[in-house]
Each structure stands twice: as C-alpha cells, then as structure tokens.
Amino acid sequence: MEGEDFSVQIMAFEETPDGLKLDWESFVGYSDMEWSDFRRLRPDTPKLFRVRVVPDDYYNYEFRNPKEFACYRLTPLSGPIIYGYVRHDSPTGREMDKENLSRKLEYMPMVLRLRYPTGAESDNQVEIVEMVNPNWLIKD
C-alpha cells in the first residue's frame, strides 16, 4: 500500500476459515511500548519492537568499539532513529549479519528485543538482545 507521502507500507494477510485477515500488529508496527516512552524511560529489561533496520557505523558511549559490536540504525513506523548494537560473536549478531548479507534491501523489517544498558548515558543507543523474527510477522 502506498501512503499519502508516497511511502510504501507492506500488508500481510493470513488465510483463515473466515477468509483473508489483515495482520494488524505487523501493519501498524505494534510493539511492547511507545517508542517515545522507550527513549524517555530507558528500560534495561528487553522490550519487543517492530523496527526498520539499516546497517550503520555510529559508535559512541557504551558502544565505542566497532570490533566488538555491529551497529544498526533502528526506526519504527514513526519516530526518531535509535542506534542498536549487537556483539559480532553472539548468536543474534551472526543471525542479523546473515540476514543483512542475504537481503540487500533498503531496510530490513525485523522484530527485535531491545534494552538500554543499566545507567545508559544516551537515549538513542540500545543493545539488541534478540532477533525475534526477520520480518514483522509473529506467529503464535
């Protein structure tokens, strides 16, 4: 679907006995909490988010070392960017790297669990704890 600003929004449908049903959670980018609240509250327990993921090279504060962390620019459907970091040698880091190399898209829609480091210095840098799904759909 194309929006008023000519942006493209992907719509996922599921075949049910009652016919096709729109996957509302993926369509609206449903997450555990509002993006603005996440930045303001800086929870250090993981929260689930549907975000657009783009590899980046911004390293600062708790995530200074590009040899230790991969950096990704994370954006929800609406809201400012946050930089997400994952250890290169972690299962999640290897999985995200594989998705990045195989997809070569403008951005990768993913469901991620994110958290702030305890006592985070910045409100726009988080740890990527888990890649829940390599797209915005979550099957129960």
DSSP file (Angstrom, degrees, kcal/mol; ACC not computed):
  #  RESIDUE AA STRUCTURE BP1 BP2  ACC     N-H-->O    O-->H-N    N-H-->O    O-->H-N    TCO  KAPPA ALPHA  PHI   PSI    X-CA   Y-CA   Z-CA
    1    1 A M              0   0    0      0, 0.0     8,-3.3     0, 0.0     2,-0.5   0.000 360.0 360.0 360.0 139.0    0.0    0.0    0.0
    2    2 A E  B     -A    8   0A   0      6,-0.2     6,-0.2     2,-0.0     5,-0.0  -0.872 360.0-142.6-102.4 130.1    1.3    3.5   -0.8
    3    3 A G    >   -     0   0    0      4,-3.2     3,-2.1    -2,-0.5    -1,-0.0  -0.203  31.9 -94.4 -82.9 175.7    0.8    6.2    1.8
    4    4 A E  T 3  S+     0   0    0      1,-0.3    -1,-0.1     2,-0.1    -2,-0.0   0.798 128.9  51.6 -59.8 -29.8    0.0    9.9    1.3
    5    5 A D  T 3  S-     0   0    0      2,-0.1    -1,-0.3     1,-0.0     3,-0.1   0.247 122.3-108.7 -92.1  13.6    3.7   10.7    1.4
    6    6 A F  S <  S+     0   0    0     -3,-2.1     2,-0.1     1,-0.3    -2,-0.1   0.564  72.8 143.4  70.0  12.0    4.3    8.0   -1.2
    7    7 A S        -     0   0    0      1,-0.0    -4,-3.2    -5,-0.0     2,-0.5  -0.499  50.6-122.3 -75.8 153.5    6.0    5.7    1.3
    8    8 A V  B     -A    2   0A   0     -6,-0.2     2,-0.5    -2,-0.1    -6,-0.2  -0.861  23.3-168.7-102.8 129.3    5.3    2.0    0.9
    9    9 A Q        -     0   0    0     -8,-3.3     2,-0.3    -2,-0.5    18,-0.1  -0.976  18.1-136.3-116.9 122.3    3.7    0.0    3.7
   10   10 A I        -     0   0    0     -2,-0.5     2,-0.5    16,-0.1    -2,-0.0  -0.591  15.2-155.6 -79.9 137.3    3.7   -3.8    3.3
   11   11 A M        -     0   0    0     -2,-0.3     2,-0.4    11,-0.0    13,-0.1  -0.961   3.6-159.7-115.8 128.7    0.4   -5.5    4.2
   12   12 A A        -     0   0    0     -2,-0.5    11,-3.1    11,-0.3     2,-0.3  -0.903   7.7-167.4-109.4 135.8    0.4   -9.2    5.3
   13   13 A F  E     -B   22   0B   0     -2,-0.4     2,-0.4     9,-0.2     9,-0.2  -0.900   8.4-150.0-120.8 150.4   -2.7  -11.3    5.2
   14   14 A E  E     -B   21   0B   0      7,-2.7     7,-2.1    -2,-0.3     2,-0.5  -0.973  19.2-126.0-120.4 134.5   -3.5  -14.6    6.7
   15   15 A E  E     +B   20   0B   0     -2,-0.4     5,-0.2     5,-0.2    -2,-0.0  -0.673  40.0 170.3 -76.8 122.3   -5.9  -17.2    5.1
   16   16 A T  E >   -B   19   0B   0      3,-1.4     3,-2.1    -2,-0.5     0, 0.0  -0.808  51.8-100.4-125.6 168.3   -8.5  -18.2    7.7
   17   17 A P  T 3  S+     0   0    0      0, 0.0     3,-0.1     0, 0.0    -2,-0.0   0.781 126.5  52.4 -59.0 -24.5  -11.7  -20.2    7.6
   18   18 A D  T 3  S-     0   0    0      1,-0.4     2,-0.2     0, 0.0    -3,-0.0   0.338 124.1 -99.0 -91.8   6.7  -13.5  -16.8    7.5
   19   19 A G  E <  S-B   16   0B   0     -3,-2.1    -3,-1.4     2,-0.1    -1,-0.4  -0.624  70.5 -13.4 108.2-169.8  -11.4  -15.5    4.6
   20   20 A L  E     -B   15   0B   0     -2,-0.2     2,-0.4    -5,-0.2    -5,-0.2  -0.453  59.9-166.2 -71.0 137.9   -8.3  -13.3    4.4
   21   21 A K  E     -B   14   0B   0     -7,-2.1    -7,-2.7    -2,-0.2     2,-0.3  -0.990  20.3-123.1-126.8 134.9   -7.4  -11.3    7.6
   22   22 A L  E     -B   13   0B   0     -2,-0.4     2,-1.5    -9,-0.2    -9,-0.2  -0.563  23.1-124.3 -72.0 133.8   -5.0   -8.4    7.8
   23   23 A D     >  -     0   0    0    -11,-3.1     4,-2.0    -2,-0.3   -11,-0.3  -0.679  32.2-173.6 -79.2  93.9   -2.2   -9.0   10.3
   24   24 A W  H  > S+     0   0    0     -2,-1.5     4,-2.4     1,-0.2     6,-0.2   0.878  74.4  57.2 -60.7 -43.5   -2.9   -5.8   12.2
   25   25 A E  H  >>S+     0   0    0      1,-0.2     5,-2.5     2,-0.2     4,-0.6   0.896 111.8  41.5 -60.2 -42.1    0.1   -6.0   14.5
   26   26 A S  H  45S+     0   0    0     -3,-0.2    -1,-0.2     3,-0.2     3,-0.2   0.863 112.8  55.4 -72.9 -34.1    2.6   -6.0   11.6
   27   27 A F  H  <5S+     0   0    0     -4,-2.0    -2,-0.2     1,-0.2    -1,-0.2   0.892 116.7  34.4 -65.5 -40.0    0.6   -3.4    9.7
   28   28 A V  H  <5S-     0   0    0     -4,-2.4    -1,-0.2    -5,-0.1    -2,-0.2   0.469 109.7-117.9 -94.6  -2.1    0.7   -0.8   12.5
   29   29 A G  T  <5 -     0   0    0     -4,-0.6    21,-0.5    -5,-0.2    -3,-0.2   0.876  39.7-161.1  69.1  37.0    4.2   -1.8   13.8
   30   30 A Y      < +     0   0    0     -5,-2.5     2,-0.3    -6,-0.2    -1,-0.2  -0.225  15.7 173.1 -56.5 136.7    2.8   -2.8   17.2
   31   31 A S        -     0   0    0     18,-0.1    18,-0.2    80,-0.0     3,-0.1  -0.837  47.6 -95.0-137.5 173.8    5.5   -3.0   19.9
   32   32 A D  S    S-     0   0    0     16,-3.1     2,-0.3    -2,-0.3    17,-0.1   0.810 103.9  -1.0 -63.4 -30.5    5.6   -3.6   23.7
   33   33 A M  S    S-     0   0    0     15,-0.4    -1,-0.1    -3,-0.0     2,-0.1  -0.969  90.3 -76.1-153.4 165.6    5.7    0.2   24.3
   34   34 A E     >  -     0   0    0     -2,-0.3     4,-2.3     1,-0.1     5,-0.2  -0.400  39.1-127.3 -65.0 142.0    5.6    3.5   22.6
   35   35 A W  H  > S+     0   0    0      1,-0.2     4,-2.1     2,-0.2     5,-0.2   0.887 110.0  52.1 -57.8 -43.0    9.0    4.5   21.0
   36   36 A S  H  > S+     0   0    0      1,-0.2     4,-2.1     2,-0.2    -1,-0.2   0.885 110.1  48.6 -64.9 -38.3    9.0    7.9   22.8
   37   37 A D  H  > S+     0   0    0      2,-0.2     4,-3.2     1,-0.2     5,-0.4   0.887 108.1  55.3 -66.9 -39.0    8.4    6.2   26.2
   38   38 A F  H  X S+     0   0    0     -4,-2.3     4,-2.0     1,-0.2    -2,-0.2   0.929 111.4  43.8 -58.6 -45.9   11.2    3.7   25.5
   39   39 A R  H  < S+     0   0    0     -4,-2.1    -1,-0.2     2,-0.2    -2,-0.2   0.888 117.8  45.1 -67.3 -38.8   13.6    6.6   24.9
   40   40 A R  H  < S+     0   0    0     -4,-2.1    -2,-0.2    -5,-0.2    -1,-0.2   0.911 121.2  36.0 -72.5 -43.2   12.4    8.5   27.9
   41   41 A L  H  < S-     0   0    0     -4,-3.2    -2,-0.2    -5,-0.1    -3,-0.2   0.745  85.7-155.9 -85.5 -25.6   12.2    5.6   30.4
   42   42 A R     <  -     0   0    0     -4,-2.0    78,-0.2    -5,-0.4    77,-0.2   0.925  15.3-156.5  49.8  58.1   15.3    3.7   29.1
   43   43 A P        -     0   0    0      0, 0.0    73,-2.9     0, 0.0    -1,-0.1  -0.361  16.3-155.7 -66.4 141.0   14.3    0.3   30.4
   44   44 A D  S    S+     0   0    0     71,-0.2    74,-0.1     2,-0.1    71,-0.1   0.312  74.0  85.4 -99.9   9.1   17.1   -2.2   31.0
   45   45 A T  S    S-     0   0    0     72,-0.1    71,-0.2    69,-0.0    69,-0.1  -0.902  96.3 -95.2-102.5 140.3   14.8   -5.1   30.6
   46   46 A P        -     0   0    0      0, 0.0     2,-0.3     0, 0.0    69,-0.2  -0.224  40.5-167.7 -61.2 138.5   14.3   -6.2   27.0
   47   47 A K  E     -C  114   0C   0     67,-2.6    67,-2.9    -4,-0.1     2,-0.4  -0.957  22.1-117.4-125.1 145.3   11.2   -4.9   25.1
   48   48 A L  E     +C  113   0C   0     -2,-0.3   -16,-3.1    65,-0.2   -15,-0.4  -0.669  37.2 174.5 -86.8 132.5    9.8   -6.1   21.8
   49   49 A F  E     -C  112   0C   0     63,-2.8    63,-2.7    -2,-0.4     2,-0.7  -0.997  31.7-140.5-139.0 142.4    9.8   -3.7   18.8
   50   50 A R  E     +C  111   0C   0    -21,-0.5     2,-0.3    -2,-0.4    27,-0.3  -0.919  44.7 161.5 -95.6 117.7    9.0   -3.8   15.2
   51   51 A V  E     -C  110   0C   0     59,-2.5    59,-2.7    -2,-0.7     2,-0.5  -0.917  45.8-115.0-137.1 159.3   11.6   -1.7   13.5
   52   52 A R  E     -CD 109  75C   0     23,-3.6    23,-1.9    -2,-0.3     2,-0.5  -0.860  38.2-152.4 -91.8 131.1   13.2   -0.9   10.2
   53   53 A V  E     +CD 108  74C   0     55,-2.3    55,-2.6    -2,-0.5    21,-0.2  -0.916  20.5 171.5-117.0 128.7   16.9   -2.0   10.4
   54   54 A V  E     - D   0  73C   0     19,-1.9    19,-3.9    -2,-0.5    53,-0.1  -0.998  37.2-113.2-133.8 129.1   19.8   -0.5    8.4
   55   55 A P  E     + D   0  72C   0      0, 0.0    17,-0.3     0, 0.0     2,-0.3  -0.317  45.8 171.8 -57.5 144.6   23.5   -1.2    9.0
   56   56 A D  E     - D   0  71C   0     15,-2.3    15,-0.6     2,-0.1    27,-0.0  -0.836  37.4-135.4-145.2 179.8   25.3    1.9   10.2
   57   57 A D        +     0   0    0     -2,-0.3     2,-0.6    13,-0.1    15,-0.0  -0.082  52.7 130.3-137.7  37.4   28.7    2.9   11.6
   58   58 A Y        +     0   0    0      2,-0.0     2,-0.4     8,-0.0    14,-0.1  -0.851  28.7 175.9 -97.0 118.5   28.0    5.2   14.6
   59   59 A Y        +     0   0    0     -2,-0.6     2,-0.3     5,-0.1     5,-0.2  -0.986  16.2 127.2-126.3 129.1   29.9    4.2   17.7
   60   60 A N  B >   +H   63   0D   0      3,-0.9     3,-2.4    -2,-0.4     5,-0.1  -0.970  52.4   6.7-166.2 170.3   29.8    6.1   21.0
   61   61 A Y  T 3  S-     0   0    0      1,-0.3     3,-0.5    -2,-0.3    59,-0.0  -0.151 130.1  -0.6  48.8-125.7   29.2    5.9   24.7
   62   62 A E  T 3  S+     0   0    0      1,-0.3     2,-0.3     2,-0.1    -1,-0.3   0.659 137.7  54.2 -68.0 -14.1   28.8    2.3   25.9
   63   63 A F  B <   +H   60   0D   0     -3,-2.4    -3,-0.9     1,-0.1    -1,-0.3  -0.515  65.2 130.7-120.5  62.6   29.2    1.1   22.3
   64   64 A R        +     0   0    0     -3,-0.5    -1,-0.1    -2,-0.3    -5,-0.1   0.694  49.5  82.3 -85.9 -21.7   32.5    2.6   21.2
   65   65 A N    >>  -     0   0    0     -3,-0.2     4,-2.3     1,-0.2     3,-1.2  -0.757  48.5-175.0-102.8 103.8   34.2   -0.5   19.8
   66   66 A P  T 34 S+     0   0    0      0, 0.0    -1,-0.2     0, 0.0     5,-0.1   0.694  88.0  62.1 -66.8 -16.6   33.3   -1.5   16.2
   67   67 A K  T 34 S+     0   0    0      1,-0.1    21,-0.1     3,-0.0     3,-0.1   0.760 113.1  35.6 -76.4 -23.4   35.5   -4.6   16.6
   68   68 A E  T <4 S+     0   0    0     -3,-1.2    20,-2.0     1,-0.1    21,-0.4   0.806 121.0  40.7 -94.7 -36.5   33.1   -5.8   19.4
   69   69 A F  E  <  - E   0  87C   0     -4,-2.3     2,-0.4    18,-0.3    18,-0.2  -0.875  61.9-142.3-121.9 146.3   29.7   -4.5   18.1
   70   70 A A  E     - E   0  86C   0     16,-3.0    16,-1.8    -2,-0.3     2,-0.4  -0.842  28.2-141.3 -93.9 143.6   27.8   -4.3   14.9
   71   71 A C  E     -DE  56  85C   0    -15,-0.6   -15,-2.3    -2,-0.4     2,-0.4  -0.891  19.8-178.7-111.7 137.6   25.8   -1.1   14.6
   72   72 A Y  E     -DE  55  84C   0     12,-2.6    12,-3.3    -2,-0.4     2,-0.5  -0.996  26.2-130.9-133.5 140.1   22.3   -0.8   13.1
   73   73 A R  E     -DE  54  83C   0    -19,-3.9   -19,-1.9    -2,-0.4     2,-0.4  -0.810  30.3-161.3 -87.1 125.5   20.1    2.3   12.6
   74   74 A L  E     +DE  53  82C   0      8,-3.2     8,-2.2    -2,-0.5   -21,-0.2  -0.927  15.2 170.6-115.4 129.7   16.6    1.4   14.0
   75   75 A T  E     -D   52   0C   0    -23,-1.9   -23,-3.6    -2,-0.4     6,-0.1  -1.000  20.2-146.9-137.0 138.0   13.4    3.2   13.2
   76   76 A P        -     0   0    0      0, 0.0     3,-0.2     0, 0.0   -25,-0.1  -0.177  51.4 -81.0 -81.0-173.1    9.7    2.4   13.9
   77   77 A L  S    S+     0   0    0    -27,-0.3     2,-0.4     1,-0.2   -48,-0.1   0.876 120.7   9.8 -59.3 -35.8    6.9    3.4   11.5
   78   78 A S  S    S+     0   0    0      2,-0.1    -1,-0.2     0, 0.0   -43,-0.2  -0.989 102.4  65.1-144.0 137.5    7.1    6.8   13.0
   79   79 A G  S    S-     0   0    0     -2,-0.4     2,-0.0    -3,-0.2     0, 0.0  -0.619  79.5 -57.8 135.5 165.0    9.6    8.3   15.4
   80   80 A P        -     0   0    0      0, 0.0     2,-0.1     0, 0.0    -2,-0.1  -0.262  60.6 -94.1 -73.2 161.4   13.3    9.2   15.6
   81   81 A I        -     0   0    0     -6,-0.1     2,-0.4    -8,-0.0    -6,-0.2  -0.376  32.5-165.3 -73.5 152.9   16.1    6.8   15.0
   82   82 A I  E     -E   74   0C   0     -8,-2.2    -8,-3.2    -2,-0.1     2,-0.5  -0.980  21.2-125.4-130.2 144.5   17.9    4.8   17.7
   83   83 A Y  E     -Ef  73 125C   0     41,-3.0    43,-2.7    -2,-0.4     2,-0.4  -0.808  24.3-159.1 -92.7 129.8   21.2    3.0   17.1
   84   84 A G  E     -Ef  72 126C   0    -12,-3.3   -12,-2.6    -2,-0.5     2,-0.4  -0.877   4.1-161.6-110.6 142.1   21.1   -0.6   18.1
   85   85 A Y  E     +Ef  71 127C   0     41,-2.2    43,-3.3    -2,-0.4     2,-0.4  -0.959   9.6 178.9-127.7 140.3   24.2   -2.6   18.8
   86   86 A V  E     -E   70   0C   0    -16,-1.8   -16,-3.0    -2,-0.4     2,-0.2  -0.998  36.8-105.0-138.6 140.7   24.8   -6.4   18.9
   87   87 A R  E >   -E   69   0C   0     -2,-0.4     3,-1.6    41,-0.2     6,-0.4  -0.443  23.9-136.4 -66.0 132.5   28.0   -8.3   19.6
   88   88 A H  T 3  S+     0   0    0    -20,-2.0    -1,-0.1     1,-0.3   -19,-0.1   0.875 103.2  49.6 -54.4 -40.3   29.6   -9.7   16.5
   89   89 A D  T 3  S+     0   0    0    -21,-0.4    -1,-0.3     4,-0.1    -2,-0.1   0.341  90.7 100.2 -88.6   7.3   30.3  -13.0   18.2
   90   90 A S  S <> S-     0   0    0     -3,-1.6     4,-2.5     1,-0.1     5,-0.2  -0.557  83.2-116.6 -88.6 157.1   26.8  -13.5   19.6
   91   91 A P  H  > S+     0   0    0      0, 0.0     4,-2.3     0, 0.0     5,-0.2   0.907 119.0  49.4 -56.4 -41.6   24.1  -15.8   18.0
   92   92 A T  H  > S+     0   0    0      2,-0.2     4,-2.7     1,-0.2     5,-0.2   0.913 109.9  51.3 -64.9 -41.8   21.9  -12.7   17.4
   93   93 A G  H  > S+     0   0    0     -6,-0.4     4,-2.2     1,-0.2    -1,-0.2   0.915 112.2  45.7 -60.6 -44.1   24.9  -10.8   15.9
   94   94 A R  H  X S+     0   0    0     -4,-2.5     4,-2.2     2,-0.2    -1,-0.2   0.900 113.5  49.9 -66.5 -40.3   25.6  -13.7   13.5
   95   95 A E  H  X S+     0   0    0     -4,-2.3     4,-2.2    -5,-0.2    -2,-0.2   0.912 112.2  46.6 -65.4 -43.2   21.9  -14.1   12.6
   96   96 A M  H  X S+     0   0    0     -4,-2.7     4,-2.5     2,-0.2    -1,-0.2   0.890 111.4  52.1 -67.7 -38.2   21.5  -10.4   11.9
   97   97 A D  H  X S+     0   0    0     -4,-2.2     4,-2.4    -5,-0.2    -1,-0.2   0.910 109.4  50.0 -62.5 -42.1   24.7  -10.3    9.8
   98   98 A K  H  X S+     0   0    0     -4,-2.2     4,-2.1     2,-0.2    -2,-0.2   0.918 111.5  48.1 -62.4 -44.2   23.4  -13.3    7.8
   99   99 A E  H  X S+     0   0    0     -4,-2.2     4,-1.8     1,-0.2     5,-0.3   0.911 111.5  51.0 -62.1 -42.9   20.0  -11.5    7.2
  100  100 A N  H  X S+     0   0    0     -4,-2.5     4,-1.5     1,-0.2    -2,-0.2   0.924 112.9  44.7 -61.3 -46.4   21.8   -8.3    6.1
  101  101 A L  H  < S+     0   0    0     -4,-2.4    -1,-0.2     1,-0.2    -2,-0.2   0.853 116.4  45.9 -68.1 -35.4   24.1  -10.1    3.6
  102  102 A S  H  < S+     0   0    0     -4,-2.1    -1,-0.2    -5,-0.2    -2,-0.2   0.750 115.8  42.8 -81.4 -23.2   21.3  -12.2    2.1
  103  103 A R  H  <  -     0   0    0     -4,-1.8    -2,-0.2    -5,-0.2    -3,-0.2   0.886  66.8-172.0 -96.7 -42.1   18.6   -9.5    1.7
  104  104 A K     <  +     0   0    0     -4,-1.5     2,-0.2    -5,-0.3    -3,-0.1   0.894  34.1 150.9  47.9  48.8   20.4   -6.4    0.4
  105  105 A L        -     0   0    0     -5,-0.2    -1,-0.1     1,-0.1     3,-0.1  -0.578  65.0-106.2-101.5 167.5   17.2   -4.2    0.9
  106  106 A E  S    S-     0   0    0      1,-0.2     2,-0.3    -2,-0.2    -1,-0.1   0.906 105.8  -9.8 -57.5 -42.2   16.9   -0.5    1.5
  107  107 A Y        -     0   0    0    -53,-0.1    -1,-0.2    -4,-0.1   -53,-0.2  -0.972  69.9-126.0-150.2 160.3   16.0   -1.6    5.1
  108  108 A M  E     -C   53   0C   0    -55,-2.6   -55,-2.3    -2,-0.3     2,-0.5  -0.945  18.6-140.9-110.7 117.6   15.2   -4.8    6.8
  109  109 A P  E     +C   52   0C   0      0, 0.0     2,-0.3     0, 0.0   -57,-0.2  -0.675  37.9 165.3 -75.0 125.6   11.9   -5.0    8.7
  110  110 A M  E     -C   51   0C   0    -59,-2.7   -59,-2.5    -2,-0.5     2,-0.6  -0.965  41.9-131.2-139.9 155.0   12.6   -7.0   11.9
  111  111 A V  E     +CG  50 133C   0     22,-2.5    21,-2.0    24,-0.4    22,-1.6  -0.956  41.3 175.1-104.0 118.7   11.1   -7.8   15.3
  112  112 A L  E     -CG  49 131C   0    -63,-2.7   -63,-2.8    -2,-0.6     2,-0.6  -0.884  34.2-132.0-124.5 152.4   13.8   -7.2   17.9
  113  113 A R  E     -CG  48 130C   0     17,-2.7    16,-2.7    -2,-0.3    17,-1.3  -0.939  36.5-175.7-100.2 125.3   14.1   -7.3   21.6
  114  114 A L  E     +CG  47 128C   0    -67,-2.9   -67,-2.6    -2,-0.6     2,-0.3  -0.873  11.5 172.7-123.1 151.4   15.9   -4.1   22.7
  115  115 A R  E     - G   0 127C   0     12,-1.8    12,-3.2    -2,-0.3   -71,-0.2  -0.988  29.3-118.3-152.5 156.0   17.2   -2.8   26.1
  116  116 A Y        -     0   0    0    -73,-2.9    10,-0.1    -2,-0.3     2,-0.1  -0.714  38.5-106.1 -88.7 144.9   19.2    0.1   27.4
  117  117 A P    >   -     0   0    0      0, 0.0     3,-1.6     0, 0.0     2,-0.1  -0.446  51.9 -87.7 -62.1 146.1   22.4   -0.7   29.3
  118  118 A T  T 3  S+     0   0    0      1,-0.3   -76,-0.0   -74,-0.1    -3,-0.0  -0.379 117.4  10.6 -57.3 128.1   22.0   -0.1   33.0
  119  119 A G  T 3  S-     0   0    0    -77,-0.2    -1,-0.3     1,-0.2   -77,-0.0   0.807  93.3-162.4  71.0  31.0   22.7    3.6   33.6
  120  120 A A    <   -     0   0    0     -3,-1.6    -1,-0.2   -78,-0.2    -4,-0.0  -0.125  16.7-153.5 -50.6 135.8   22.8    4.4   29.9
  121  121 A E  S    S+     0   0    0      1,-0.1     2,-0.3     4,-0.0    -1,-0.1   0.755  77.9  45.6 -79.8 -27.0   24.5    7.7   29.1
  122  122 A S        -     0   0    0      3,-0.2     3,-0.5     1,-0.1    -1,-0.1  -0.892  63.4-149.3-123.0 147.6   22.5    8.2   25.8
  123  123 A D  S    S+     0   0    0     -2,-0.3   -81,-0.1     1,-0.2    -1,-0.1   0.441  96.6  55.7 -92.0   0.8   18.8    7.8   25.0
  124  124 A N  S    S+     0   0    0    -42,-0.1   -41,-3.0     1,-0.1     2,-0.4   0.097  90.9  77.1-121.2  25.3   19.5    6.8   21.4
  125  125 A Q  E     +f   83   0C   0     -3,-0.5     2,-0.3   -43,-0.2   -41,-0.2  -0.969  55.1 165.8-137.5 121.6   21.8    3.8   21.8
  126  126 A V  E     -f   84   0C   0    -43,-2.7   -41,-2.2    -2,-0.4     2,-0.4  -0.860  36.1-110.2-132.0 162.4   20.5    0.4   22.8
  127  127 A E  E     -fG  85 115C   0    -12,-3.2   -12,-1.8    -2,-0.3     2,-0.8  -0.797  24.2-136.1 -91.1 133.7   21.6   -3.2   22.9
  128  128 A I  E     + G   0 114C   0    -43,-3.3   -41,-0.2    -2,-0.4   -14,-0.2  -0.834  27.4 176.8 -86.4 111.4   19.9   -5.6   20.5
  129  129 A V  E     -     0   0C   0    -16,-2.7     2,-0.3    -2,-0.8   -37,-0.2   0.853  59.8  -1.3 -86.4 -38.8   19.2   -8.6   22.8
  130  130 A E  E     - G   0 113C   0    -17,-1.3   -17,-2.7   -38,-0.1     2,-0.8  -0.991  52.1-135.8-155.7 141.4   17.4  -10.9   20.3
  131  131 A M  E     - G   0 112C   0     -2,-0.3   -19,-0.2   -19,-0.2    -3,-0.0  -0.900  25.7-178.4 -95.2 106.2   16.2  -11.0   16.7
  132  132 A V  E     -     0   0C   0    -21,-2.0   -20,-0.2    -2,-0.8    -1,-0.2   0.888  67.1  -6.5 -73.6 -41.0   12.7  -12.5   17.2
  133  133 A N  E     - G   0 111C   0    -22,-1.6   -22,-2.5    -3,-0.1    -1,-0.3  -0.982  57.2-129.4-156.7 143.8   11.8  -12.5   13.5
  134  134 A P  S    S+     0   0    0      0, 0.0     2,-0.3     0, 0.0   -22,-0.0   0.215  97.8  30.9 -83.1  18.0   13.4  -11.3   10.3
  135  135 A N  S    S-     0   0    0      2,-0.3   -24,-0.4   -27,-0.1   -25,-0.1  -0.905  98.5 -92.8-154.6-179.0   10.1   -9.6    9.3
  136  136 A W  S    S+     0   0    0     -2,-0.3     2,-0.4   -26,-0.1   -26,-0.1   0.418  90.1 100.2 -86.3   3.6    7.2   -8.0   11.1
  137  137 A L        -     0   0    0   -111,-0.1     2,-0.4  -112,-0.1    -2,-0.3  -0.706  48.5-172.7 -90.4 139.5    5.1  -11.1   11.3
  138  138 A I        -     0   0    0     -2,-0.4     2,-0.4    -5,-0.0  -113,-0.1  -0.974  10.4-153.6-130.5 118.1    4.9  -13.2   14.5
  139  139 A K              0   0    0     -2,-0.4    -2,-0.0     1,-0.1     0, 0.0  -0.767 360.0 360.0 -90.0 133.9    3.1  -16.5   14.5
  140  140 A D              0   0    0     -2,-0.4    -1,-0.1     0, 0.0     0, 0.0   0.469 360.0 360.0 -72.6 360.0    1.7  -17.6   17.9
